[in-house]
Amino acid sequence: MGNYQYRPATEAESVQIKDLIHEVGINPMGLDWKRFLVALDEDGRLVGCGQIKPHGQDILELASIAVSPERRGQGIARRIIEILLEQNPRPLYLMCIEHNGPMYEKFGFKAVDNAGMPKYFQRIKKLFDVSKAIRKIDEGLLVMKLE
Ligand SMILES: CC(C)(COP(=O)(O)OP(=O)(O)OC[C@H]1O[C@@H](n2cnc3c(N)ncnc32)[C@H](O)[C@@H]1OP(=O)(O)O)[C@@H](O)C(=O)NCCC(=O)NCCS
């Protein structure tokens, strides 16, 4: 297990955050460095990140949870999520591909159905479902909530 530092991002790390998000292949929209928490290795390299993204009033999304492939399985995402959960109010929402659902269940998130999610997430899920049908993808998109 490495020795990692966790702290708010600085402007200079904006590019590294975007690079990591692109590398791991998750939503590249809304990556304002000011909202990010980052994990740094012994040499100060950015190896993980996460943020809380606001969508209008009262709707907060845990998003952009990413860890460099060679640093996975060491609890980096766990620590990032724990810190963001400590620092933010409830409810918190998130969107993820179905296979990541069990990871977020460990932190108390529960999948919500259409009726249980704010309009913003209903819209995104609808778009995802349409593109899923067109692209013939098997996996669905989960919207989860932590009360
Ligand atoms: C998902 C990801 C962030 C996990 O990072 P990580 O640092 O390896 O995760 P951790 O080592 O902190 O694991 C945290 C916990 O979740 C579990 N876990 C990790 N990935 C999981 C998965 N895909 N499914 C289920 N459980 C998972 C771990 O076993 C661990 O459980 P424990 O603490 O009870 O032992 C990383 O694999 C990644 O960057 N993936 C690509 C980007 C992505 O899919 N991000 C999520 C967007 S919703």
Ligand as a Chemical Component Dictionary entry (heavy atoms), coordinates in Angstrom:
data_LIG
# 
_chem_comp.id                   LIG 
_chem_comp.type                 NON-POLYMER 
_chem_comp.pdbx_formal_charge   0 
_chem_comp.three_letter_code    LIG 
# 
loop_
_chem_comp_atom.comp_id 
_chem_comp_atom.atom_id 
_chem_comp_atom.alt_atom_id 
_chem_comp_atom.type_symbol 
_chem_comp_atom.charge 
_chem_comp_atom.model_Cartn_x 
_chem_comp_atom.model_Cartn_y 
_chem_comp_atom.model_Cartn_z 
_chem_comp_atom.pdbx_ordinal 
LIG C1  C1  C 0 -13.669 2.275  -9.789  1  
LIG C2  C2  C 0 -12.297 2.796  -9.336  2  
LIG C3  C3  C 0 -12.407 4.305  -9.077  3  
LIG C4  C4  C 0 -11.880 2.066  -8.045  4  
LIG O1  O1  O 0 -10.651 2.623  -7.579  5  
LIG P1  P1  P 0 -9.728  1.853  -6.510  6  
LIG O2  O2  O 0 -8.808  2.840  -5.896  7  
LIG O3  O3  O 0 -9.136  0.655  -7.139  8  
LIG O4  O4  O 0 -10.815 1.383  -5.435  9  
LIG P2  P2  P 0 -10.495 1.032  -3.908  10 
LIG O5  O5  O 0 -9.263  0.212  -3.836  11 
LIG O6  O6  O 0 -10.530 2.275  -3.084  12 
LIG O7  O7  O 0 -11.748 0.159  -3.554  13 
LIG C5  C5  C 0 -12.814 0.646  -2.753  14 
LIG C6  C6  C 0 -13.756 -0.459 -2.399  15 
LIG O8  O8  O 0 -14.619 -0.725 -3.502  16 
LIG C7  C7  C 0 -14.405 -2.040 -4.001  17 
LIG N1  N1  N 0 -14.405 -1.933 -5.456  18 
LIG C8  C8  C 0 -13.537 -1.271 -6.237  19 
LIG N2  N2  N 0 -13.935 -1.329 -7.533  20 
LIG C9  C9  C 0 -15.104 -2.031 -7.531  21 
LIG C10 C10 C 0 -16.021 -2.418 -8.532  22 
LIG N3  N3  N 0 -15.858 -2.080 -9.822  23 
LIG N4  N4  N 0 -17.108 -3.150 -8.162  24 
LIG C11 C11 C 0 -17.316 -3.471 -6.871  25 
LIG N5  N5  N 0 -16.493 -3.123 -5.872  26 
LIG C12 C12 C 0 -15.395 -2.414 -6.203  27 
LIG C13 C13 C 0 -13.088 -2.511 -3.426  28 
LIG O9  O9  O 0 -13.071 -3.902 -3.266  29 
LIG C14 C14 C 0 -13.034 -1.771 -2.112  30 
LIG O10 O10 O 0 -13.813 -2.410 -1.117  31 
LIG P3  P3  P 0 -13.298 -2.475 0.407   32 
LIG O11 O11 O 0 -12.736 -1.110 0.729   33 
LIG O12 O12 O 0 -14.517 -2.799 1.177   34 
LIG O13 O13 O 0 -12.245 -3.531 0.416   35 
LIG C15 C15 C 0 -11.198 2.544  -10.415 36 
LIG O14 O14 O 0 -11.217 1.178  -10.767 37 
LIG C16 C16 C 0 -11.367 3.361  -11.669 38 
LIG O15 O15 O 0 -10.811 4.464  -11.782 39 
LIG N6  N6  N 0 -12.147 2.839  -12.654 40 
LIG C17 C17 C 0 -12.397 3.534  -13.913 41 
LIG C18 C18 C 0 -13.235 4.777  -13.706 42 
LIG C19 C19 C 0 -14.592 4.466  -13.110 43 
LIG O16 O16 O 0 -15.275 3.534  -13.515 44 
LIG N7  N7  N 0 -14.973 5.315  -12.122 45 
LIG C20 C20 C 0 -16.243 5.200  -11.464 46 
LIG C21 C21 C 0 -17.205 6.055  -12.193 47 
LIG S1  S1  S 0 -18.859 5.807  -11.596 48 
# 
loop_
_chem_comp_bond.comp_id 
_chem_comp_bond.atom_id_1 
_chem_comp_bond.atom_id_2 
_chem_comp_bond.value_order 
_chem_comp_bond.pdbx_ordinal 
LIG C1  C2  SING 1  
LIG C2  C3  SING 2  
LIG C2  C4  SING 3  
LIG C2  C15 SING 4  
LIG C4  O1  SING 5  
LIG O1  P1  SING 6  
LIG P1  O2  DOUB 7  
LIG P1  O3  SING 8  
LIG P1  O4  SING 9  
LIG O4  P2  SING 10 
LIG P2  O5  DOUB 11 
LIG P2  O6  SING 12 
LIG P2  O7  SING 13 
LIG O7  C5  SING 14 
LIG C5  C6  SING 15 
LIG C6  O8  SING 16 
LIG C6  C14 SING 17 
LIG O8  C7  SING 18 
LIG C7  N1  SING 19 
LIG C7  C13 SING 20 
LIG N1  C8  SING 21 
LIG N1  C12 SING 22 
LIG C8  N2  DOUB 23 
LIG N2  C9  SING 24 
LIG C9  C10 SING 25 
LIG C9  C12 DOUB 26 
LIG C10 N3  SING 27 
LIG C10 N4  DOUB 28 
LIG N4  C11 SING 29 
LIG C11 N5  DOUB 30 
LIG N5  C12 SING 31 
LIG C13 O9  SING 32 
LIG C13 C14 SING 33 
LIG C14 O10 SING 34 
LIG O10 P3  SING 35 
LIG P3  O11 DOUB 36 
LIG P3  O12 SING 37 
LIG P3  O13 SING 38 
LIG C15 O14 SING 39 
LIG C15 C16 SING 40 
LIG C16 O15 DOUB 41 
LIG C16 N6  SING 42 
LIG N6  C17 SING 43 
LIG C17 C18 SING 44 
LIG C18 C19 SING 45 
LIG C19 O16 DOUB 46 
LIG C19 N7  SING 47 
LIG N7  C20 SING 48 
LIG C20 C21 SING 49 
LIG C21 S1  SING 50 
# 
